[in-house]
Amino acid sequence: MKRALLLTMLCTLTLTARAATYYVIVAGLGGEPDYVQRFTAAANDLDKIYKSAEGTVHVTTLTGAQATAAQLRETLNGVARDAKADDDFALVLIGHGSFDGVEYKFNLVGLDVPASEIASMCNRIAARRQLVVDTTSSSGGAVHALQRPGRAVIAATKSGTEKNATVFARYWVEAFQDPSADTDKSDSISAMEAFTYANKKTAEFYDSQKRLATEHAVFNDTGSGEPVREAGSGQGLLLSNFTLMRLGTSQMAANDPAKRALLAKKDDLEQKIDMLKYQKAAMDPADYKKQLTDALVELAKVQQEMDK
C-alpha cells in the first residue's frame, strides 16, 4: 500500500518547466527591537534573493505595519486569483509562533492567524506544487494543519512545545548565499538542500554557543504522516524537485533565451533521475539501471551544450 501511494504521488509531479513562481514572505510581530530588526532583515534579504531568480517570478513581502492578518489574507487571495495549476507557490513565515497544546498561531501585528486558516488560504491557490516554510517558534505545531498532497511543509521546530525564538530563518537565507549549499553540484539550490543546510547550520550554532538546542527542524512533503528530519521512505522528493535558486551556468542559461529550452530539459532529466531513485525498490534492477544510465548520459550531453 505504501509503495502504491508513493508511485501515485510520483506520477503527480510533472516534469515540465513551471510557468511562474509566486513567493509570499511575511516577517511577523517582533515584539522587541532586536527581533523586529532580525525578522525584517531576513524577509528583505529573501525578497532580493527570490526577485533575482530566473523566469517569471512574483514576490510579495510583508513587514512592519503591513504584516497583519488582513494584509496576509489579501495577499494570498491575490495569488489565488492569479496563480495557475502549473505555477509554483511558496510561503515563508518568519517571526514568532505560539501553541496552546491544540492550535498553532502565527504572531502578526494585531490578531494572530492560526495554521488552519493559513492552510485554508493556501488551499484556494491552484498551484499544484506548494511550499510552506514556517521558521517560527512552535512551528512544529503547525505541520499537521498545513500538510496536504502536493504541498511541502518545513518547520523550524519538531513540535509546538519548542517555544524559544529560533535561528533557522537566518540559515535558510544563508543557504541561498553560500554555494556550498548546492550539494549535488547541479548549479541550483532546491528546498531540500536549503533545509539540509539550514538544519546543519542551526545545530552548529547551538554547539558553538555551548547551548542546549531548543529547535529541531522537520519537514513533511507527502501530505500525510508524521514530519521527519531527513529524507527517506518517500519523504523528500517534492522538496528535492522544488528549485528555489539557480547558480553559475544554470543562472546564466536562465537569462539566455537561446538556452532556456536546454535548462528546462536539464530540470526534467534531474527530476526523472530523482524519481527513478525513489522508484528503485519497485523496479526490475536491469530496467532501473538502463533508465538511470540513459538519463545520466542525456543529462551530461545537455550540460555540455549549456557550458558552450
Salt bridges, closest charged atoms under 4 A:
ASP34 OD2 - ARG38 NH2 3.06
ASP47 OD1 - LYS51 NZ 3.17
GLU54 OE2 - ARG246 NE 3.16
ASP86 OD1 - ARG128 NH2 2.42
ASP88 OD1 - ARG18 NE 3.93
ASP88 OD2 - ARG129 NH2 2.77
GLU117 OE2 - ARG73 NE 2.46
GLU162 OE2 - HIS216 ND1 2.57
GLU204 OE1 - LYS201 NZ 3.99
GLU226 OE1 - HIS144 NE2 3.26
ASP267 OD2 - ARG246 NH2 2.48
GLU270 OE2 - LYS266 NZ 3.97
ASP294 OD2 - LYS290 NZ 2.93
GLU298 OE2 - LYS265 NZ 2.87
GLU305 OE2 - LYS308 NZ 2.77
